[in-house]
Amino acid sequence: MKMKHLDRSQQRIKIRHGLKPGDLGYITYLHGILYAREYGFDATFEPYVAMPLGEFALASEKNTQRIWIAEMAQEIVGSVAIVRHSDKVAQLRWLLVHPGSRGQGLGKRLVREAVGFCKDSGYQRVFLWTVSDLKAATHIYESFGFKKTEEKFHKVWGLMLTEERYELNFR
């Protein structure tokens, strides 16, 4: 499957919440192909995305978690989700913006939606895991007040990486 080149001058990005057939596979595919191309991750990264994404889709609790899917010309160009971790804590997951849609503020827009949802849902804290190489994402998280709380350096997805945990407290 070849990714289409997206001409952002002709299309507007729309964000939706409901999952459609093919969304889970395509979001997993985008993560797999883009992280391999841009950071050298191996094929073990795809099940890391796919397994919890599938659990998220099958979860009966729909009011305290949500996914945002950004589309341009009916093609997925970005995503983010809030996954319930406990009554008071949520996890931000699967933030991704297609290279053809970067530089338009879409990443910030998605994170803004996710953080607002956390506040509206009564969560006291939201956390996320990322890797130190993802500088643009880290910049977005920090712009919303996320603070790094943990680091671990280990072999994951075929590479030696520094994973970082960020947290945002609302109280």
Biotite code that builds the C-alpha atoms (Angstrom):
import biotite.structure as struc

atoms = struc.array([
    struc.Atom([0.000, 0.000, 0.000], chain_id="A", res_id=1, res_name="MET", atom_name="CA", element="C"),
    struc.Atom([1.508, 3.300, -1.045], chain_id="A", res_id=2, res_name="LYS", atom_name="CA", element="C"),
    struc.Atom([0.760, 6.444, 0.919], chain_id="A", res_id=3, res_name="MET", atom_name="CA", element="C"),
    struc.Atom([-0.744, 9.192, -1.182], chain_id="A", res_id=4, res_name="LYS", atom_name="CA", element="C"),
    struc.Atom([0.969, 12.538, -1.489], chain_id="A", res_id=5, res_name="HIS", atom_name="CA", element="C"),
    struc.Atom([-1.408, 14.987, 0.096], chain_id="A", res_id=6, res_name="LEU", atom_name="CA", element="C"),
    struc.Atom([-1.788, 18.446, -1.431], chain_id="A", res_id=7, res_name="ASP", atom_name="CA", element="C"),
    struc.Atom([-2.740, 20.434, 1.643], chain_id="A", res_id=8, res_name="ARG", atom_name="CA", element="C"),
    struc.Atom([-3.504, 23.574, -0.340], chain_id="A", res_id=9, res_name="SER", atom_name="CA", element="C"),
    struc.Atom([-6.622, 21.989, -1.820], chain_id="A", res_id=10, res_name="GLN", atom_name="CA", element="C"),
    struc.Atom([-8.141, 20.229, 1.190], chain_id="A", res_id=11, res_name="GLN", atom_name="CA", element="C"),
    struc.Atom([-9.273, 21.049, 4.686], chain_id="A", res_id=12, res_name="ARG", atom_name="CA", element="C"),
    struc.Atom([-8.499, 18.771, 7.623], chain_id="A", res_id=13, res_name="ILE", atom_name="CA", element="C"),
    struc.Atom([-11.533, 17.406, 9.446], chain_id="A", res_id=14, res_name="LYS", atom_name="CA", element="C"),
    struc.Atom([-11.450, 15.644, 12.796], chain_id="A", res_id=15, res_name="ILE", atom_name="CA", element="C"),
    struc.Atom([-13.875, 12.909, 13.781], chain_id="A", res_id=16, res_name="ARG", atom_name="CA", element="C"),
    struc.Atom([-14.298, 10.670, 16.832], chain_id="A", res_id=17, res_name="HIS", atom_name="CA", element="C"),
    struc.Atom([-16.001, 7.518, 15.648], chain_id="A", res_id=18, res_name="GLY", atom_name="CA", element="C"),
    struc.Atom([-14.081, 4.552, 14.304], chain_id="A", res_id=19, res_name="LEU", atom_name="CA", element="C"),
    struc.Atom([-14.820, 3.330, 10.798], chain_id="A", res_id=20, res_name="LYS", atom_name="CA", element="C"),
    struc.Atom([-13.844, 0.019, 9.234], chain_id="A", res_id=21, res_name="PRO", atom_name="CA", element="C"),
    struc.Atom([-10.162, 0.135, 8.320], chain_id="A", res_id=22, res_name="GLY", atom_name="CA", element="C"),
    struc.Atom([-9.222, 2.881, 10.810], chain_id="A", res_id=23, res_name="ASP", atom_name="CA", element="C"),
    struc.Atom([-7.386, 0.613, 13.250], chain_id="A", res_id=24, res_name="LEU", atom_name="CA", element="C"),
    struc.Atom([-5.391, -1.047, 10.506], chain_id="A", res_id=25, res_name="GLY", atom_name="CA", element="C"),
    struc.Atom([-4.532, 2.207, 8.816], chain_id="A", res_id=26, res_name="TYR", atom_name="CA", element="C"),
    struc.Atom([-3.501, 3.968, 12.033], chain_id="A", res_id=27, res_name="ILE", atom_name="CA", element="C"),
    struc.Atom([-1.303, 0.968, 12.853], chain_id="A", res_id=28, res_name="THR", atom_name="CA", element="C"),
    struc.Atom([0.102, 1.011, 9.304], chain_id="A", res_id=29, res_name="TYR", atom_name="CA", element="C"),
    struc.Atom([0.914, 4.730, 9.492], chain_id="A", res_id=30, res_name="LEU", atom_name="CA", element="C"),
    struc.Atom([2.692, 4.284, 12.810], chain_id="A", res_id=31, res_name="HIS", atom_name="CA", element="C"),
    struc.Atom([4.637, 1.297, 11.507], chain_id="A", res_id=32, res_name="GLY", atom_name="CA", element="C"),
    struc.Atom([5.714, 2.752, 8.176], chain_id="A", res_id=33, res_name="ILE", atom_name="CA", element="C"),
    struc.Atom([6.443, 6.292, 9.402], chain_id="A", res_id=34, res_name="LEU", atom_name="CA", element="C"),
    struc.Atom([8.365, 5.294, 12.526], chain_id="A", res_id=35, res_name="TYR", atom_name="CA", element="C"),
    struc.Atom([10.407, 2.801, 10.460], chain_id="A", res_id=36, res_name="ALA", atom_name="CA", element="C"),
    struc.Atom([11.154, 5.404, 7.790], chain_id="A", res_id=37, res_name="ARG", atom_name="CA", element="C"),
    struc.Atom([11.826, 8.345, 10.111], chain_id="A", res_id=38, res_name="GLU", atom_name="CA", element="C"),
    struc.Atom([13.408, 6.668, 13.162], chain_id="A", res_id=39, res_name="TYR", atom_name="CA", element="C"),
    struc.Atom([14.443, 3.150, 12.134], chain_id="A", res_id=40, res_name="GLY", atom_name="CA", element="C"),
    struc.Atom([11.937, 1.257, 14.304], chain_id="A", res_id=41, res_name="PHE", atom_name="CA", element="C"),
    struc.Atom([11.515, -2.414, 13.385], chain_id="A", res_id=42, res_name="ASP", atom_name="CA", element="C"),
    struc.Atom([8.332, -4.464, 12.851], chain_id="A", res_id=43, res_name="ALA", atom_name="CA", element="C"),
    struc.Atom([7.853, -5.038, 16.613], chain_id="A", res_id=44, res_name="THR", atom_name="CA", element="C"),
    struc.Atom([6.563, -1.478, 16.889], chain_id="A", res_id=45, res_name="PHE", atom_name="CA", element="C"),
    struc.Atom([3.372, -2.342, 14.989], chain_id="A", res_id=46, res_name="GLU", atom_name="CA", element="C"),
    struc.Atom([2.034, -4.846, 17.548], chain_id="A", res_id=47, res_name="PRO", atom_name="CA", element="C"),
    struc.Atom([2.931, -2.330, 20.275], chain_id="A", res_id=48, res_name="TYR", atom_name="CA", element="C"),
    struc.Atom([0.474, 0.026, 18.556], chain_id="A", res_id=49, res_name="VAL", atom_name="CA", element="C"),
    struc.Atom([-2.031, -2.550, 17.294], chain_id="A", res_id=50, res_name="ALA", atom_name="CA", element="C"),
    struc.Atom([-2.685, -4.578, 20.441], chain_id="A", res_id=51, res_name="MET", atom_name="CA", element="C"),
    struc.Atom([-3.729, -1.745, 22.787], chain_id="A", res_id=52, res_name="PRO", atom_name="CA", element="C"),
    struc.Atom([-5.459, 0.048, 19.900], chain_id="A", res_id=53, res_name="LEU", atom_name="CA", element="C"),
    struc.Atom([-7.592, -3.059, 19.379], chain_id="A", res_id=54, res_name="GLY", atom_name="CA", element="C"),
    struc.Atom([-8.339, -3.272, 23.108], chain_id="A", res_id=55, res_name="GLU", atom_name="CA", element="C"),
    struc.Atom([-9.318, 0.401, 23.053], chain_id="A", res_id=56, res_name="PHE", atom_name="CA", element="C"),
    struc.Atom([-11.745, -0.198, 20.170], chain_id="A", res_id=57, res_name="ALA", atom_name="CA", element="C"),
    struc.Atom([-13.358, -3.162, 21.934], chain_id="A", res_id=58, res_name="LEU", atom_name="CA", element="C"),
    struc.Atom([-13.625, -1.503, 25.367], chain_id="A", res_id=59, res_name="ALA", atom_name="CA", element="C"),
    struc.Atom([-17.141, -1.093, 26.681], chain_id="A", res_id=60, res_name="SER", atom_name="CA", element="C"),
    struc.Atom([-16.278, 2.186, 28.445], chain_id="A", res_id=61, res_name="GLU", atom_name="CA", element="C"),
    struc.Atom([-16.828, 4.889, 25.830], chain_id="A", res_id=62, res_name="LYS", atom_name="CA", element="C"),
    struc.Atom([-17.527, 7.991, 27.940], chain_id="A", res_id=63, res_name="ASN", atom_name="CA", element="C"),
    struc.Atom([-14.096, 8.312, 29.534], chain_id="A", res_id=64, res_name="THR", atom_name="CA", element="C"),
    struc.Atom([-11.929, 7.615, 26.517], chain_id="A", res_id=65, res_name="GLN", atom_name="CA", element="C"),
    struc.Atom([-11.906, 8.885, 22.972], chain_id="A", res_id=66, res_name="ARG", atom_name="CA", element="C"),
    struc.Atom([-9.963, 8.841, 19.731], chain_id="A", res_id=67, res_name="ILE", atom_name="CA", element="C"),
    struc.Atom([-9.558, 11.762, 17.344], chain_id="A", res_id=68, res_name="TRP", atom_name="CA", element="C"),
    struc.Atom([-8.915, 10.928, 13.708], chain_id="A", res_id=69, res_name="ILE", atom_name="CA", element="C"),
    struc.Atom([-7.821, 13.701, 11.386], chain_id="A", res_id=70, res_name="ALA", atom_name="CA", element="C"),
    struc.Atom([-8.763, 13.308, 7.732], chain_id="A", res_id=71, res_name="GLU", atom_name="CA", element="C"),
    struc.Atom([-7.972, 15.191, 4.588], chain_id="A", res_id=72, res_name="MET", atom_name="CA", element="C"),
    struc.Atom([-9.693, 14.157, 1.366], chain_id="A", res_id=73, res_name="ALA", atom_name="CA", element="C"),
    struc.Atom([-11.071, 11.114, 3.254], chain_id="A", res_id=74, res_name="GLN", atom_name="CA", element="C"),
    struc.Atom([-7.507, 9.938, 4.011], chain_id="A", res_id=75, res_name="GLU", atom_name="CA", element="C"),
    struc.Atom([-6.300, 9.602, 7.619], chain_id="A", res_id=76, res_name="ILE", atom_name="CA", element="C"),
    struc.Atom([-3.551, 12.157, 8.248], chain_id="A", res_id=77, res_name="VAL", atom_name="CA", element="C"),
    struc.Atom([-3.376, 12.134, 12.032], chain_id="A", res_id=78, res_name="GLY", atom_name="CA", element="C"),
    struc.Atom([-4.596, 10.666, 15.268], chain_id="A", res_id=79, res_name="SER", atom_name="CA", element="C"),
    struc.Atom([-4.498, 10.885, 19.034], chain_id="A", res_id=80, res_name="VAL", atom_name="CA", element="C"),
    struc.Atom([-6.443, 9.134, 21.776], chain_id="A", res_id=81, res_name="ALA", atom_name="CA", element="C"),
    struc.Atom([-7.183, 9.326, 25.459], chain_id="A", res_id=82, res_name="ILE", atom_name="CA", element="C"),
    struc.Atom([-7.289, 5.934, 27.141], chain_id="A", res_id=83, res_name="VAL", atom_name="CA", element="C"),
    struc.Atom([-8.728, 5.498, 30.630], chain_id="A", res_id=84, res_name="ARG", atom_name="CA", element="C"),
    struc.Atom([-6.011, 4.287, 33.013], chain_id="A", res_id=85, res_name="HIS", atom_name="CA", element="C"),
    struc.Atom([-8.029, 4.685, 36.239], chain_id="A", res_id=86, res_name="SER", atom_name="CA", element="C"),
    struc.Atom([-10.879, 6.843, 37.547], chain_id="A", res_id=87, res_name="ASP", atom_name="CA", element="C"),
    struc.Atom([-8.513, 9.799, 37.980], chain_id="A", res_id=88, res_name="LYS", atom_name="CA", element="C"),
    struc.Atom([-5.755, 9.103, 35.428], chain_id="A", res_id=89, res_name="VAL", atom_name="CA", element="C"),
    struc.Atom([-5.777, 8.932, 31.627], chain_id="A", res_id=90, res_name="ALA", atom_name="CA", element="C"),
    struc.Atom([-3.108, 8.111, 29.077], chain_id="A", res_id=91, res_name="GLN", atom_name="CA", element="C"),
    struc.Atom([-2.546, 10.050, 25.864], chain_id="A", res_id=92, res_name="LEU", atom_name="CA", element="C"),
    struc.Atom([-1.675, 7.627, 23.043], chain_id="A", res_id=93, res_name="ARG", atom_name="CA", element="C"),
    struc.Atom([-1.138, 7.335, 19.292], chain_id="A", res_id=94, res_name="TRP", atom_name="CA", element="C"),
    struc.Atom([-0.341, 10.944, 18.466], chain_id="A", res_id=95, res_name="LEU", atom_name="CA", element="C"),
    struc.Atom([0.726, 10.962, 14.843], chain_id="A", res_id=96, res_name="LEU", atom_name="CA", element="C"),
    struc.Atom([0.654, 13.489, 12.018], chain_id="A", res_id=97, res_name="VAL", atom_name="CA", element="C"),
    struc.Atom([1.335, 12.413, 8.440], chain_id="A", res_id=98, res_name="HIS", atom_name="CA", element="C"),
    struc.Atom([4.407, 14.199, 6.995], chain_id="A", res_id=99, res_name="PRO", atom_name="CA", element="C"),
    struc.Atom([2.236, 15.802, 4.305], chain_id="A", res_id=100, res_name="GLY", atom_name="CA", element="C"),
    struc.Atom([0.087, 17.448, 6.983], chain_id="A", res_id=101, res_name="SER", atom_name="CA", element="C"),
    struc.Atom([2.802, 18.643, 9.324], chain_id="A", res_id=102, res_name="ARG", atom_name="CA", element="C"),
    struc.Atom([3.493, 22.320, 9.884], chain_id="A", res_id=103, res_name="GLY", atom_name="CA", element="C"),
    struc.Atom([-0.172, 23.322, 10.036], chain_id="A", res_id=104, res_name="GLN", atom_name="CA", element="C"),
    struc.Atom([-0.681, 23.024, 13.775], chain_id="A", res_id=105, res_name="GLY", atom_name="CA", element="C"),
    struc.Atom([-2.513, 19.702, 13.523], chain_id="A", res_id=106, res_name="LEU", atom_name="CA", element="C"),
    struc.Atom([-0.457, 18.067, 16.279], chain_id="A", res_id=107, res_name="GLY", atom_name="CA", element="C"),
    struc.Atom([-1.257, 20.929, 18.650], chain_id="A", res_id=108, res_name="LYS", atom_name="CA", element="C"),
    struc.Atom([-4.900, 20.834, 17.627], chain_id="A", res_id=109, res_name="ARG", atom_name="CA", element="C"),
    struc.Atom([-5.125, 17.112, 18.388], chain_id="A", res_id=110, res_name="LEU", atom_name="CA", element="C"),
    struc.Atom([-3.378, 17.450, 21.757], chain_id="A", res_id=111, res_name="VAL", atom_name="CA", element="C"),
    struc.Atom([-5.585, 20.438, 22.654], chain_id="A", res_id=112, res_name="ARG", atom_name="CA", element="C"),
    struc.Atom([-8.686, 18.315, 21.982], chain_id="A", res_id=113, res_name="GLU", atom_name="CA", element="C"),
    struc.Atom([-7.287, 15.445, 24.047], chain_id="A", res_id=114, res_name="ALA", atom_name="CA", element="C"),
    struc.Atom([-6.289, 17.613, 27.023], chain_id="A", res_id=115, res_name="VAL", atom_name="CA", element="C"),
    struc.Atom([-9.663, 19.392, 26.960], chain_id="A", res_id=116, res_name="GLY", atom_name="CA", element="C"),
    struc.Atom([-11.428, 16.042, 26.965], chain_id="A", res_id=117, res_name="PHE", atom_name="CA", element="C"),
    struc.Atom([-9.400, 14.957, 30.009], chain_id="A", res_id=118, res_name="CYS", atom_name="CA", element="C"),
    struc.Atom([-10.377, 18.094, 31.892], chain_id="A", res_id=119, res_name="LYS", atom_name="CA", element="C"),
    struc.Atom([-14.043, 17.763, 30.907], chain_id="A", res_id=120, res_name="ASP", atom_name="CA", element="C"),
    struc.Atom([-14.039, 14.087, 31.931], chain_id="A", res_id=121, res_name="SER", atom_name="CA", element="C"),
    struc.Atom([-12.784, 14.887, 35.418], chain_id="A", res_id=122, res_name="GLY", atom_name="CA", element="C"),
    struc.Atom([-9.367, 13.302, 35.161], chain_id="A", res_id=123, res_name="TYR", atom_name="CA", element="C"),
    struc.Atom([-6.831, 14.665, 37.625], chain_id="A", res_id=124, res_name="GLN", atom_name="CA", element="C"),
    struc.Atom([-3.823, 13.659, 35.545], chain_id="A", res_id=125, res_name="ARG", atom_name="CA", element="C"),
    struc.Atom([-2.884, 12.537, 32.051], chain_id="A", res_id=126, res_name="VAL", atom_name="CA", element="C"),
    struc.Atom([0.386, 10.865, 31.154], chain_id="A", res_id=127, res_name="PHE", atom_name="CA", element="C"),
    struc.Atom([2.110, 9.651, 28.018], chain_id="A", res_id=128, res_name="LEU", atom_name="CA", element="C"),
    struc.Atom([5.187, 7.762, 26.924], chain_id="A", res_id=129, res_name="TRP", atom_name="CA", element="C"),
    struc.Atom([7.360, 8.941, 24.044], chain_id="A", res_id=130, res_name="THR", atom_name="CA", element="C"),
    struc.Atom([10.975, 8.593, 22.953], chain_id="A", res_id=131, res_name="VAL", atom_name="CA", element="C"),
    struc.Atom([13.602, 11.308, 23.167], chain_id="A", res_id=132, res_name="SER", atom_name="CA", element="C"),
    struc.Atom([14.036, 11.410, 19.369], chain_id="A", res_id=133, res_name="ASP", atom_name="CA", element="C"),
    struc.Atom([10.498, 12.782, 18.882], chain_id="A", res_id=134, res_name="LEU", atom_name="CA", element="C"),
    struc.Atom([11.462, 16.430, 19.400], chain_id="A", res_id=135, res_name="LYS", atom_name="CA", element="C"),
    struc.Atom([8.434, 18.008, 17.681], chain_id="A", res_id=136, res_name="ALA", atom_name="CA", element="C"),
    struc.Atom([6.003, 15.926, 19.750], chain_id="A", res_id=137, res_name="ALA", atom_name="CA", element="C"),
    struc.Atom([7.909, 16.702, 22.946], chain_id="A", res_id=138, res_name="THR", atom_name="CA", element="C"),
    struc.Atom([7.692, 20.409, 22.135], chain_id="A", res_id=139, res_name="HIS", atom_name="CA", element="C"),
    struc.Atom([3.911, 20.117, 21.732], chain_id="A", res_id=140, res_name="ILE", atom_name="CA", element="C"),
    struc.Atom([3.514, 18.252, 25.020], chain_id="A", res_id=141, res_name="TYR", atom_name="CA", element="C"),
    struc.Atom([5.626, 20.781, 26.902], chain_id="A", res_id=142, res_name="GLU", atom_name="CA", element="C"),
    struc.Atom([3.637, 23.671, 25.391], chain_id="A", res_id=143, res_name="SER", atom_name="CA", element="C"),
    struc.Atom([0.550, 22.245, 27.150], chain_id="A", res_id=144, res_name="PHE", atom_name="CA", element="C"),
    struc.Atom([2.345, 21.974, 30.477], chain_id="A", res_id=145, res_name="GLY", atom_name="CA", element="C"),
    struc.Atom([3.411, 18.315, 30.415], chain_id="A", res_id=146, res_name="PHE", atom_name="CA", element="C"),
    struc.Atom([6.504, 17.659, 32.541], chain_id="A", res_id=147, res_name="LYS", atom_name="CA", element="C"),
    struc.Atom([8.989, 14.827, 32.104], chain_id="A", res_id=148, res_name="LYS", atom_name="CA", element="C"),
    struc.Atom([8.766, 12.506, 35.120], chain_id="A", res_id=149, res_name="THR", atom_name="CA", element="C"),
    struc.Atom([10.735, 9.421, 34.085], chain_id="A", res_id=150, res_name="GLU", atom_name="CA", element="C"),
    struc.Atom([13.332, 8.176, 31.616], chain_id="A", res_id=151, res_name="GLU", atom_name="CA", element="C"),
    struc.Atom([14.524, 4.689, 30.754], chain_id="A", res_id=152, res_name="LYS", atom_name="CA", element="C"),
    struc.Atom([17.185, 3.736, 28.252], chain_id="A", res_id=153, res_name="PHE", atom_name="CA", element="C"),
    struc.Atom([16.798, 0.260, 26.779], chain_id="A", res_id=154, res_name="HIS", atom_name="CA", element="C"),
    struc.Atom([16.506, -1.781, 23.608], chain_id="A", res_id=155, res_name="LYS", atom_name="CA", element="C"),
    struc.Atom([13.030, -1.558, 22.130], chain_id="A", res_id=156, res_name="VAL", atom_name="CA", element="C"),
    struc.Atom([11.707, -1.772, 18.547], chain_id="A", res_id=157, res_name="TRP", atom_name="CA", element="C"),
    struc.Atom([15.142, -2.845, 17.332], chain_id="A", res_id=158, res_name="GLY", atom_name="CA", element="C"),
    struc.Atom([16.995, 0.175, 18.734], chain_id="A", res_id=159, res_name="LEU", atom_name="CA", element="C"),
    struc.Atom([18.555, 1.485, 21.915], chain_id="A", res_id=160, res_name="MET", atom_name="CA", element="C"),
    struc.Atom([16.151, 4.292, 22.834], chain_id="A", res_id=161, res_name="LEU", atom_name="CA", element="C"),
    struc.Atom([15.407, 6.617, 25.701], chain_id="A", res_id=162, res_name="THR", atom_name="CA", element="C"),
    struc.Atom([11.732, 6.352, 26.563], chain_id="A", res_id=163, res_name="GLU", atom_name="CA", element="C"),
    struc.Atom([10.308, 9.321, 28.419], chain_id="A", res_id=164, res_name="GLU", atom_name="CA", element="C"),
    struc.Atom([7.192, 9.611, 30.524], chain_id="A", res_id=165, res_name="ARG", atom_name="CA", element="C"),
    struc.Atom([5.426, 12.989, 30.653], chain_id="A", res_id=166, res_name="TYR", atom_name="CA", element="C"),
    struc.Atom([2.592, 13.984, 32.972], chain_id="A", res_id=167, res_name="GLU", atom_name="CA", element="C"),
    struc.Atom([0.125, 16.838, 33.140], chain_id="A", res_id=168, res_name="LEU", atom_name="CA", element="C"),
    struc.Atom([-1.695, 17.424, 36.439], chain_id="A", res_id=169, res_name="ASN", atom_name="CA", element="C"),
    struc.Atom([-4.970, 19.307, 36.483], chain_id="A", res_id=170, res_name="PHE", atom_name="CA", element="C"),
    struc.Atom([-5.163, 19.819, 40.270], chain_id="A", res_id=171, res_name="ARG", atom_name="CA", element="C"),
])
